[in-house]
Amino acid sequence: MAIERKFFRPPAGHFFLFGPRGTGKSTWLEAAFPNAVRIDLLAPAQQRLYAARPERLRELAAAPGVADLVIDEVQRVPELLTVVHQLMEEPGPPRFVLTGSSARKLKRSGVDLLAGRAVVRSMHPFLAAELGPRFHLATALDQGLLPLIWDAGDPADTLSAYAGLYVQQEVQTEGLVRDLGAFHRFLEAISFSHSAVLNTSDVARECAVRRKTVEGFIEIVEDLLLAFRLPVFTRRARRQVTAHPKFYFADAGVFRSLRPEGPLDRPQEVRGAALEGLVAQHLRAWIDYSGAAATLAFWRTRAGSEVDFVLYGSDVFWALEVKHAARIRPADLRSLKRFARDYPEAQPRLAYLGDERLRIDGILCLPVTELLHGIVPGTPLP
């Protein structure tokens, strides 16, 4: 895995590094901190060792020449955070780098992210600009951009096992749910909500559980960093907007692996949802890697006008619509025009599958591959 392609840059001091399994956190850290002392809590022996006596960390941190100390998957032994917290308050501690693919246990631990003594950073799936000429849109829509999948010998088989691995190693091992069958039904049902406004009652009916159970399951997949919700943009709203968020899996490939397809499914509809999720991945990574003071939302009025993404911050105000089509119809621009009337300060954009960069009625329309390759952290968006 060519981790040097990653745009992620570490902070100078202690930090948490969160991200879904397979984003390359551990491999990147081995390349970035080759001399660091590492504790891998996915290894059963290491997990048992430090779960039995977390204070063993003191002996390791005090060893001569230890400048950087990496604790991989720290949520496996959250009690270690108490010792890390104490060491950080003492003179001359090593720099701690704490990785995690689940925030659930850490939220419930008494230390709760070390009271701000370690900054929080996220690692995302690959960006198109990181892959450069290796990036192919069709492949990204089918298998996503997780480094684990992208560099696998058999990406399809690895992807099909990915969600099951998560369920086994995180959900089942940690006892996060009592009814694994219901949780598997939920994962399939919620896949139909990817890139759509979330209706938990509909999902509950589909997987035959209570709405509160579904809400708890959604919190679990969010805590496992497998999914996220996108809020509604409500600043200075001139129209009545919807109250429900949109739901996305963190990677388009994970969505495709969970979303069942059959003769009644329209391939364009499924790939359209995957494309919207792919753009969402890139925008979230741009915000996190750039350290931008910006938020990502969507806009939907109760009358039915919708803009897929609103990127709002001190230096950016974008309204972006994503279309899985090679041609632009007048209807494709209607919601963007309504948004622009309400927010003349915004820069309206439309990304589509065509090859031409166009400007129609003041709206910049650009090929989605150009948009994705142009999303480079630390630089202005295209």
Residue pairs with C-beta under 8 A, 6 or more apart in sequence:
1 24
1 27
1 147
1 151
3 24
3 27
3 28
3 31
3 32
3 147
4 31
5 126
5 130
5 131
5 132
6 24
6 28
6 123
6 130
7 127
7 129
7 130
7 285
7 289
7 376
7 377
7 378
8 28
8 121
8 123
8 289
9 289
10 17
10 32
10 97
10 121
11 119
11 121
13 95
13 118
13 119
14 88
14 95
14 96
14 97
14 98
14 114
14 117
14 118
14 119
15 96
15 97
15 98
15 118
15 119
15 120
15 121
16 74
16 98
16 99
16 100
16 113
16 118
16 119
16 120
16 121
17 25
17 29
17 97
17 98
17 99
17 100
17 121
17 122
17 123
18 99
18 100
18 101
18 103
18 120
18 121
18 122
18 123
18 225
19 25
19 99
19 101
19 122
19 123
19 124
19 225
20 101
20 125
20 146
20 224
20 225
20 226
20 250
20 251
20 254
21 101
21 148
21 162
21 165
21 166
22 146
22 147
22 148
22 149
22 162
23 123
23 124
23 125
23 146
23 147
23 148
24 123
24 147
24 148
25 72
25 99
25 101
25 123
26 40
26 72
26 99
27 147
28 123
29 36
29 38
29 70
29 72
29 97
29 99
30 38
33 68
33 70
33 97
35 67
35 68
36 67
36 68
36 69
36 70
36 97
37 60
37 63
37 66
37 68
37 69
37 70
37 94
38 69
38 70
38 71
38 72
39 46
39 50
39 57
39 60
39 69
39 70
39 71
39 72
40 46
40 72
40 73
41 47
41 50
41 71
41 72
41 73
41 74
41 76
41 77
42 72
42 73
42 76
47 76
47 77
49 56
50 56
50 57
50 77
50 80
51 76
51 77
51 79
54 77
54 79
54 80
54 82
54 83
55 83
57 80
57 83
57 84
57 87
58 83
58 87
60 66
60 69
61 69
61 87
61 93
61 94
66 94
67 94
67 95
68 94
68 95
68 97
69 94
69 95
69 96
69 97
70 97
70 98
70 99
71 80
71 84
71 96
71 97
71 98
71 99
72 99
73 99
73 100
73 101
74 80
74 81
74 98
74 99
74 100
74 106
75 100
75 101
75 102
75 103
75 104
75 105
75 106
76 105
78 105
78 106
78 108
78 109
78 111
79 109
81 98
81 106
81 109
81 111
81 114
82 110
82 111
84 96
84 98
84 111
84 114
85 111
85 114
85 115
85 117
87 93
87 96
88 96
88 114
88 117
88 118
89 117
96 118
98 118
100 106
101 170
101 224
101 225
102 170
102 174
102 223
102 224
102 225
103 223
103 225
104 174
104 176
104 220
104 223
104 224
105 174
106 112
106 113
107 223
113 120
121 288
122 288
124 250
124 281
124 284
124 285
124 288
124 289
125 144
125 145
125 146
125 147
125 250
125 251
125 281
125 285
126 135
126 145
126 146
126 147
126 150
127 145
127 282
127 285
127 372
127 375
127 376
128 135
128 140
128 282
128 369
128 372
128 373
128 375
129 372
129 373
129 374
129 375
129 376
131 145
131 150
135 369
135 372
135 373
137 368
137 369
137 372
140 252
140 253
140 278
141 252
141 256
141 271
141 274
141 275
141 278
142 253
142 256
142 274
143 149
143 150
143 155
143 156
143 159
143 253
143 256
144 150
144 159
144 251
144 252
144 253
144 254
144 255
144 256
144 278
145 251
145 252
145 253
145 278
145 281
146 162
146 251
146 253
146 254
148 158
148 162
149 155
149 158
149 159
149 162
149 253
152 158
152 159
159 253
159 254
159 256
159 257
160 257
162 253
162 254
162 257
163 187
163 226
163 254
163 257
163 258
166 224
166 226
167 180
167 183
167 184
167 187
170 176
170 224
171 177
171 180
171 183
171 220
171 224
172 180
176 220
177 183
177 217
177 220
179 209
182 207
182 208
182 209
182 213
183 217
183 220
185 206
185 207
185 208
185 209
186 203
186 207
186 209
186 214
186 217
187 221
187 258
188 207
188 258
188 259
188 260
189 203
189 206
189 207
190 203
190 214
190 217
190 218
190 221
190 227
190 247
190 258
191 249
191 255
191 258
191 259
191 260
192 206
192 259
193 199
193 203
193 247
194 247
194 248
194 249
194 255
194 259
194 273
194 274
194 277
195 246
195 247
195 248
195 272
195 273
195 276
195 277
195 280
196 246
196 247
196 273
197 242
197 244
197 245
197 246
197 300
198 218
198 229
198 244
198 245
198 246
198 247
199 244
200 211
200 214
200 215
200 218
201 211
203 214
204 210
204 211
204 213
204 214
207 214
218 227
218 229
218 247
221 227
222 228
222 229
225 250
226 249
226 250
226 254
227 247
227 248
227 249
227 250
228 247
228 248
228 250
228 284
229 245
229 246
229 247
229 248
230 245
230 246
230 247
230 248
230 280
230 296
230 297
230 298
230 309
231 245
231 297
231 298
232 241
232 242
232 243
232 244
232 245
232 297
232 298
232 299
232 300
233 241
233 297
233 298
233 299
233 310
233 312
234 241
235 312
236 342
236 343
237 342
238 342
239 301
239 302
239 303
239 305
239 342
240 301
240 302
240 303
241 299
241 300
241 301
241 302
242 300
242 301
242 302
246 298
248 255
248 276
248 277
248 280
249 255
249 258
249 277
250 281
251 277
251 281
252 274
252 275
252 277
252 278
252 281
255 273
255 274
255 277
256 270
256 274
259 270
259 273
261 267
261 270
268 324
271 324
272 323
272 324
275 322
275 324
275 368
276 308
276 322
276 324
278 372
279 308
279 309
279 320
279 322
279 351
279 368
279 371
279 372
280 296
280 309
282 372
282 375
283 296
283 309
283 311
283 320
283 375
284 296
285 375
285 377
286 292
286 375
286 376
286 377
286 381
287 294
287 295
287 296
287 311
289 377
289 378
290 377
290 378
292 313
292 315
292 316
293 313
293 314
293 315
294 311
294 312
294 313
294 314
294 315
294 316
295 311
295 312
295 313
296 309
296 310
296 311
297 309
297 310
297 312
298 306
298 307
298 308
298 309
298 310
299 305
299 306
299 307
299 310
299 319
299 335
299 339
300 306
300 307
301 338
305 334
305 335
305 338
305 339
306 335
307 319
307 320
307 321
307 335
307 336
307 339
308 320
308 321
308 322
309 318
309 319
309 320
309 321
309 322
310 318
310 319
310 320
310 339
310 346
311 317
311 318
311 320
311 381
312 318
316 380
316 381
317 343
317 345
317 346
317 347
318 346
318 347
318 349
318 381
319 336
319 339
319 340
319 343
319 346
319 347
319 348
319 349
320 348
320 349
320 350
320 351
321 332
321 333
321 335
321 336
321 348
321 349
321 350
321 351
322 350
322 351
322 352
322 368
323 332
323 350
323 351
323 352
323 353
324 352
324 353
325 332
325 352
325 353
326 352
326 353
326 354
327 352
327 354
328 350
328 352
328 354
328 358
328 360
328 365
332 350
332 352
333 350
333 360
333 361
333 363
336 348
336 349
336 350
336 363
337 348
337 361
337 363
339 346
339 348
340 346
340 348
340 362
340 363
347 364
348 362
348 363
348 364
349 363
349 364
349 365
349 366
349 371
350 363
350 364
350 365
350 366
351 365
351 366
351 367
351 368
351 371
352 365
352 366
352 367
352 368
353 367
353 368
354 365
354 367
355 367
356 367
357 364
357 365
357 366
357 367
357 370
358 364
358 365
358 366
359 365
366 382
370 382
371 382
374 381
374 382
375 381
375 382
